[in-house]
Amino acid sequence: MEYGSFCDLVKRAQGIPTRRGIVAGAEDKHVLEAVFTAQGQGIMIPLLAGDAGRIRVLAKSLGFGECEILDVPAGENPAQRAVEAIAAGKADFLIKGLLDTKDLLKPVVDRKNGLHAEDRLMSHVALLQIPGERKLVAITDGGMVVYPDLEMKKGIILNAVETLRKMGYDNPKVAVLCAVEKLNERMRETVDARELTEANRRGELPGCVVAGPISYDVAMRADAAKLKGYGESPHCGDFDVLVTPDMTAGNLLGKSLLVSAGAKMAGIVVGAKIPIVVTSRGSSAEEKFNSIVLCAVTAMG
């Protein structure tokens, strides 16, 4: 299965049972716009945690009526209340509202709340609709793991593959990006990329096909691969996931495509027992909506 656009992902979300999403710190106009749009399209049932008075005023200003609210007293972390609601089976995924990411994730990783699998790495998966490309492309990790070592990169790949498989992909094609396509002992990322490719062949990274080291142009264009004489993968121009060497590279790649190429994006954190929408405060309502849709789809099973 492939998705040509976020419209296709919306159709997928509308074709499955409606999920419940809870917003931690729901006193945020763009978040509420995205949440109520998703509700109106039958994608999610919202539960809002935060200052009930402020939330009601914002909801009314946006033209929406009554909604289910968990009133959180001033000084308390609304993410804690949200996580408790998820643990009690009242919601299927978590959405960041008007609070810092560290405050959102703190109760998620707290063992007593039961949402963080200790043997799993939490990582960020961005899904991009890039003008001129025929399908959505995932980039990981541009938002969570700053300088991943080899074992962390294995976890990042497994998280991305699991995410895409929940979206309906059978055998996602993964490109491990580097500046070059050849092993260079002085470039650690090429050494890691080669080892990740070998680990995939040994069956340590199942359910996908991994290629690397490979540069962005070769990964995205079959003609570039032919011109450079790259014959190690038949999937050039058709990869589903791009794995970057570190968070800075992933962040720069994603934002470059957004700002300069006019791409659209959804971004979620995966690896916990539920997916999490973690967009920046400057993200548009559309990006937040796309992220909610991605969460609703990947919260299945």
Sequence and secondary structure as in RCSB ss.txt:
>XXXX:A:sequence
MEYGSFCDLVKRAQGIPTRRGIVAGAEDKHVLEAVFTAQGQGIMIPLLAGDAGRIRVLAKSLGFGECEILDVPAG
ENPAQRAVEAIAAGKADFLIKGLLDTKDLLKPVVDRKNGLHAEDRLMSHVALLQIPGERKLVAITDGGMVVYPDL
EMKKGIILNAVETLRKMGYDNPKVAVLCAVEKLNERMRETVDARELTEANRRGELPGCVVAGPISYDVAMRADAA
KLKGYGESPHCGDFDVLVTPDMTAGNLLGKSLLVSAGAKMAGIVVGAKIPIVVTSRGSSAEEKFNSIVLCAVTAM
G
>XXXX:A:secstr
   SSHHHHHHHHHTS  EEEEEES   HHHHHHHHHHHHTTSEEEEEEE HHHHHHHHHHTT     EEE  TT
S HHHHHHHHHHTTS SEEEE SS HHHHHHHHH GGG  S TTS  EEEEEEE TT SS EEEE SSS SS  H
HHHHHHHHHHHHHHHHHT SS EEEEE SSSS  TT HHHHHHHHHHHHHHTTSS SSEEEEEE HHHHH HHHH
HHHT  S TTTT  SEEE SSHHHHHHHHHHHHHHH  EEEEEEESSSS EE   TT  HHHHHHHHHHHHHHT 
 
